Amino acid sequence: MARAAQRAQDRTGGSVPVSGPAISTRGVTRDFKAGQQTITVLHGIDLDVRAGELTFLVGESGSGKTTLISIMCGILWPTEGEVEVFGTDIYDLSDDALVDFRLQNIGFIFQQYNLIPSIDAASNAAVPLIAQGMDRHEAREKAVAMLEKLNIGDQAAKLPNQLSGGQQQRVAIARALVHEPRLVVCDEPTAALDAASGRRVMDLLREVAVAEDRACIIVTHDNRIFDMADRILVLEDGKVTHDGKHMPEDH
């Protein structure tokens, strides 16, 4: 179903509404080994992330947020459970097919940025387009346009070590959005930004990543942007304890 929808979108150039959840997890558990001890970080997560919504995932450090989003986008395997992204069981794919699925459908904004140090900001932002086979000149033009939307177009020719932390973060955001993925997964995208820049990034995420055929999930501690969420999920000790429009009063 997901591949058919993607092919239809490619043919028409328009959006294809998602009939089911953008992400569906059922019974997702994740264990880690610590010496002879097994630590369970996620406890049987059942969760649907809907297309057309800006979904926040909130919780204390160590609650399992980054582990959960890593499983949702095929970076980390669950110990148990199933994960579907736009109707595709991603852990039923071969390794090569999973890599291709991520490339075509998912943009990930890493908390550590993960920029390539030897190439400039525009080339870093263009990486997904080049990986998809786009001409390098065209890919760079699209990357610069995305950097301009994030108010750092004038930094396009600079290497990562010539940029501030906030500028590096915006390059990472541009890289995640430039190929217009169906799912954008963000780990603290506003952490290094001032309040105005953070809200500008959130506006861009809503513009690019939220539509009837797209979804965006954001891990954040940034209470300056909580009011911009369509839905807030609270994770505590590896379990979802709240699902609503607003943060619960005891948080």
Summary of the structure (lengths in Angstrom):
residues: 251
radius of gyration: 17.9
end to end distance: 39.1
largest distance: 54.4
contacts: 805
relative contact order: 0.18
helix: 38%
strand: 26%
